[in-house]
Amino acid sequence: MLYDDVCSKLFKGKAILLLGPRQVGKTTLLKQIATNSKKEYLWFNADEIEVREILSNTNSDKLRRLIGNYKLIFIDEAQRIDNIGIALKIFIDTIPEVQVIATGSSAFELSDKIKEPLTGRKFEFNLFPISVEEMIQHSNTLTEKKLLEHRLIYGLYPEVITHIGNEKNVLINISDSFLYKDLFSLEKVKKPDLLEKLMKALALQIGQEVSYNELANLLGVDKETVERYIFLLEQTFIIFRLTALSRNVRNELKKSKKIYFYDNGIRNSLISNFSPLEIRADKGALWENFLISERQKHTHYNKIHKNQYFWRTTQQQEIDFLEERDGVLFAYEFKFTKNKAKLPKTFSNNYPQHEFAVITKENYLDFIT
């Protein structure tokens, strides 16, 4: 869904940054742009040592000699290059006729390296695992609805979608070979074993309130370490947080948070559970994670400006998901089967500007497409 948006920013005098986890199709998107641009292009893969050495310490003369007459430059996995922000700034300021597109699978590393040099000099896009909305455009609504249980168990990584019958092995390979690759390379990750244990603990708590103190006690570390590692997991596009809405009600939970995974398949691979939906105790949690992650993709790609929360009080009144748009709170309850749900009176009385809906497998496509 980003192809047209990215192409609309070509040759506007700024670098284009494409951020997202490994194996979600960033390189495929770049190749599509390269093929359709009808311009000669030069490709740098920053996973290669030679590329990192060439671009780590450079200047305008070196860059001009390096790229020659090429007008379109691709730098894949740019976060691995030291001083990449300086190199991109040189491209923009001294060779403005050249378009540079860089990808990164670690927003933390790449943003840290480009923040100051690229101020006002970049267009930034995020790419996630394939969305249900994209799959419907590729096939049709009926086919996608038939695959709902498959999506809840195996997720929507491109390689999972294209390797029918081998989904488990693909997901395990992604988890083992790629998921930790950028995390373990970060200087801030001193304890890889701890990171793996933390990810499994978070995978078992989707849809639940997360306590950093409890996680710290469980893992035998301090709270600050847990906070730092969760931040890094967010920055490498594995998880994201929802905070609690707290404004009008005295007994609302104020600092509570929930953590979700961008992909159900990755979550299930972390706990090694690919069991069918009908025998799973976590069916409700899978449904919630799926809907919220798909909603994240939909609102991002369609440029829907919003704030997102959940709501809960100390008396256990709760709402699964809230979205604030243009001053109105849209409240959602997630029920896999067609069950009724009522909005707590405490909420409706204190937040009169609201709308309410129950999302089930009968109407979920209206919510995520």
C-alpha positions in Angstrom: 0.0 0.0 0.0 3.0 2.3 0.3 4.2 2.0 -3.3 2.2 5.0 -4.6 3.0 7.1 -1.5 6.7 6.5 -1.8 6.7 7.2 -5.5 4.9 10.5 -5.0 7.9 11.7 -3.0 10.6 10.8 -5.5 13.0 13.5 -6.6 11.6 16.1 -4.2 15.0 17.0 -2.8 14.8 14.8 0.3 15.9 11.3 1.4 13.2 8.7 1.6 13.4 6.4 4.7 11.4 3.1 4.8 11.3 1.6 8.3 10.0 -1.8 9.3 11.0 -5.3 10.6 13.0 -7.6 8.6 11.3 -10.0 6.2 8.2 -7.8 5.7 8.9 -6.8 2.1 11.0 -3.6 2.3 13.5 -4.9 -0.2 10.7 -6.2 -2.5 9.2 -2.7 -2.4 12.5 -1.1 -3.3 13.0 -3.5 -6.2 9.5 -2.7 -7.5 10.3 1.0 -7.4 13.6 0.4 -9.1 12.0 -1.7 -11.9 9.2 0.8 -12.6 11.3 4.0 -12.3 13.0 3.4 -15.7 16.1 5.0 -14.3 19.5 3.5 -13.8 19.9 2.7 -10.2 22.7 1.7 -7.8 22.0 -0.8 -4.9 23.9 -1.0 -1.6 23.2 -3.8 0.9 24.5 -2.6 4.3 24.6 -6.2 5.5 27.8 -6.4 3.5 31.0 -5.3 5.3 32.4 -3.6 2.2 29.3 -1.4 1.8 29.4 -0.4 5.4 33.1 0.5 5.1 32.5 2.6 1.9 29.6 4.6 3.3 30.7 5.0 6.9 33.4 7.6 6.3 32.8 9.5 3.1 32.6 13.0 1.6 31.0 14.6 -1.4 33.9 13.9 -3.8 34.0 10.2 -2.8 30.2 9.9 -3.2 30.2 11.5 -6.6 32.9 9.1 -7.8 31.0 6.2 -6.3 27.7 6.8 -7.9 28.8 8.1 -11.2 25.8 9.0 -13.4 23.3 7.0 -11.4 20.3 9.0 -10.3 18.5 6.5 -8.0 20.4 5.1 -5.0 19.1 2.4 -2.7 20.7 1.6 0.7 19.2 -1.5 2.3 19.4 -2.0 6.1 21.0 1.4 6.4 21.0 1.3 10.2 24.1 -0.9 10.1 26.2 1.9 8.6 28.1 4.2 11.0 27.6 7.9 10.2 24.8 7.1 7.7 23.1 10.3 8.6 26.1 12.3 7.5 26.3 10.3 4.2 22.6 11.0 3.5 23.0 14.7 4.3 25.9 14.9 1.8 23.7 13.3 -0.9 20.9 15.8 -0.3 23.0 18.9 0.1 25.6 18.4 -2.6 24.1 16.0 -5.1 20.4 17.1 -5.0 19.6 15.6 -8.4 20.1 12.1 -6.9 17.3 10.4 -5.1 18.3 8.2 -2.1 16.0 5.6 -0.6 17.2 3.9 2.6 15.6 1.1 4.5 16.0 0.2 8.2 14.8 -2.5 10.5 15.8 -0.7 13.7 14.1 2.7 14.1 16.2 3.2 17.2 19.6 2.8 15.5 18.6 4.6 12.3 16.8 7.5 13.9 19.6 8.0 16.4 22.1 8.2 13.5 20.0 10.5 11.2 18.0 12.7 13.7 20.2 15.7 13.6 21.8 15.5 10.1 18.5 14.9 8.3 16.3 17.4 10.1 13.9 18.7 7.4 15.6 16.5 4.8 13.6 13.3 4.8 10.3 11.6 4.1 9.7 8.7 6.5 7.4 5.7 6.0 6.7 2.6 8.0 6.1 -0.9 6.5 4.5 -3.6 8.6 3.7 -7.3 7.9 1.1 -7.6 5.1 -2.3 -6.3 6.1 -5.7 -8.0 5.6 -6.6 -4.9 3.6 -3.8 -5.6 1.2 -4.7 -9.3 0.9 -8.3 -8.4 0.0 -7.0 -6.1 -2.8 -4.8 -9.0 -4.0 -7.5 -11.7 -3.9 -11.1 -11.0 -2.6 -13.1 -10.6 0.6 -14.6 -14.1 0.6 -11.2 -15.8 0.3 -9.8 -13.7 3.2 -12.7 -14.4 5.5 -12.2 -18.1 4.9 -8.5 -17.7 6.0 -9.4 -15.9 9.2 -8.3 -18.7 11.6 -5.1 -19.2 9.6 -4.3 -15.5 10.0 -4.9 -15.7 13.8 -2.5 -18.6 14.1 0.2 -17.9 11.5 0.0 -14.2 10.9 0.8 -12.3 7.7 4.5 -12.2 7.1 5.0 -12.4 3.3 7.0 -15.7 3.4 4.3 -17.3 5.6 1.6 -16.3 3.0 3.6 -17.7 0.1 4.7 -21.0 1.8 1.4 -22.7 2.4 1.8 -25.9 4.4 5.2 -24.8 5.8 4.1 -21.9 7.9 5.6 -23.3 11.2 9.1 -23.7 9.8 9.0 -20.3 8.2 8.0 -18.6 11.4 10.5 -20.4 13.5 13.2 -19.5 11.0 12.1 -15.8 11.0 12.2 -15.8 14.8 15.5 -17.6 15.2 17.4 -16.0 12.2 16.0 -12.5 11.8 13.9 -11.4 14.7 16.8 -11.1 17.1 19.4 -10.2 14.5 19.1 -6.4 15.0 18.3 -6.6 18.7 21.4 -8.6 19.5 23.6 -6.2 17.5 22.5 -3.3 19.6 25.1 -2.2 22.1 22.3 -1.8 24.7 21.4 -5.5 24.6 23.9 -7.1 27.1 21.9 -10.2 27.9 20.4 -12.0 24.9 18.9 -14.8 27.0 17.1 -12.2 29.1 15.6 -10.6 26.0 14.3 -14.0 24.8 12.7 -14.7 28.1 11.1 -11.2 28.2 9.6 -11.7 24.7 8.1 -15.0 25.7 6.7 -13.4 28.9 5.1 -10.6 26.8 3.7 -13.1 24.3 1.9 -14.8 27.2 0.4 -11.5 28.4 -1.1 -10.0 25.2 -4.5 -8.4 26.1 -3.5 -8.2 29.7 -2.1 -5.2 31.7 1.6 -5.4 31.9 3.6 -4.6 35.0 7.2 -3.8 34.5 7.8 -4.5 38.2 6.3 -7.9 37.9 8.3 -8.7 34.8 11.5 -7.5 36.5 10.8 -9.8 39.4 10.0 -12.7 37.1 13.2 -12.3 35.1 15.4 -11.4 38.1 16.5 -7.9 36.8 15.7 -4.3 37.6 12.7 -2.4 36.3 14.9 -0.1 34.2 16.4 -3.0 32.2 12.9 -4.3 31.4 11.8 -0.8 30.3 14.9 -0.4 28.1 14.4 -3.8 26.4 10.7 -3.2 25.8 11.6 0.2 24.2 14.1 -1.6 21.9 11.5 -4.2 21.0 9.2 -1.4 20.0 11.9 0.3 18.0 12.6 -2.9 16.0 8.8 -3.2 15.2 8.1 -6.4 17.1 5.7 -5.0 19.7 3.7 -1.8 20.4 2.1 -0.4 23.5 -1.4 0.9 24.4 -1.7 3.1 27.4 -4.8 3.5 29.6 -7.2 6.4 29.1 -7.4 8.4 32.3 -9.1 11.8 32.4 -12.4 12.1 34.2 -12.9 9.2 36.5 -11.2 9.1 39.8 -10.7 5.3 39.9 -9.4 4.9 36.4 -6.1 3.1 36.0 -3.7 5.9 35.2 -0.3 4.4 34.3 -1.4 1.0 33.1 -0.3 -0.4 29.8 -0.9 -3.3 27.4 1.6 -4.7 24.9 0.7 -6.3 21.6 2.7 -7.9 18.8 2.6 -6.6 15.2 2.1 -10.2 14.0 0.2 -13.1 15.5 2.4 -15.6 13.9 5.6 -14.2 15.5 3.8 -14.2 18.9 2.7 -17.8 18.5 6.2 -18.9 17.4 7.7 -17.4 20.6 5.6 -19.6 22.7 5.7 -22.6 20.3 2.0 -22.9 20.0 0.3 -23.3 16.6 -2.6 -25.3 17.9 -6.0 -24.9 16.2 -8.3 -22.2 17.4 -11.0 -24.4 18.9 -8.6 -26.0 21.5 -6.8 -22.8 22.5 -7.3 -21.1 25.8 -5.9 -17.8 24.4 -8.4 -17.5 21.5 -9.7 -14.2 22.9 -6.2 -12.8 23.3 -5.3 -13.8 19.7 -8.5 -12.1 18.4 -7.7 -8.9 20.3 -4.0 -8.8 19.1 -5.1 -9.5 15.5 -7.7 -6.8 15.5 -5.6 -4.1 17.1 -2.5 -4.8 15.0 -4.5 -4.8 11.8 -6.2 -1.5 12.9 -2.7 -0.1 13.4 -1.8 -0.9 9.8 -5.1 0.4 8.5 -4.9 3.8 10.2 -1.3 4.2 9.4 -1.5 3.5 5.7 -4.7 5.5 5.3 -3.3 8.4 7.3 -6.1 8.4 9.9 -5.0 10.6 12.7 -6.0 9.2 16.1 -5.0 8.5 19.7 -5.4 4.9 20.9 -6.1 3.6 24.4 -7.8 1.0 26.5 -9.9 1.8 29.5 -10.2 0.1 32.9 -11.1 1.1 36.5 -10.1 -0.4 39.8 -13.5 -2.0 39.9 -12.6 -4.1 36.8 -14.8 -2.1 34.4 -13.1 -2.2 31.1 -13.2 -1.4 27.4 -10.9 -3.4 25.1 -9.9 -0.5 22.7 -10.5 3.2 22.3 -9.8 5.4 19.4 -10.0 9.2 19.7 -10.6 11.0 16.4 -11.6 14.6 16.1 -12.6 14.9 19.8 -14.9 11.8 19.7 -14.0 8.6 21.6 -14.8 5.4 19.6 -15.1 2.5 22.0 -14.8 -1.1 20.9 -15.3 -4.5 22.5 -13.8 -7.5 20.8 -15.9 -10.8 20.8 -14.9 -13.6 18.5 -18.4 -15.0 18.5 -21.5 -12.9 18.3 -21.9 -12.1 21.9 -23.6 -9.0 23.3 -21.6 -6.4 25.2 -22.6 -3.3 27.1 -20.7 -0.1 27.5 -20.0 0.6 31.3 -22.2 3.4 32.5 -19.2 4.9 34.3 -17.6 5.4 30.9 -20.7 6.6 29.0 -21.6 9.1 31.8 -18.1 10.6 32.0 -17.4 10.6 28.3 -20.6 11.6 26.5 -18.8 12.3 23.2 -18.5 8.6 22.2 -19.6 5.9 19.9 -19.7 2.2 20.7 -19.4 -1.0 18.6 -18.8 -4.7 19.2 -16.3 -6.3 16.8 -17.0 -9.9 15.9 -15.9 -12.3 13.2 -19.1 -11.2 11.4 -18.2 -7.5 11.1 -14.4 -7.4 11.7 -13.5 -6.4 8.1 -15.4 -3.1 8.6 -13.0 -2.3 11.4 -9.7 -3.2 9.7 -10.2 -2.3 6.1 
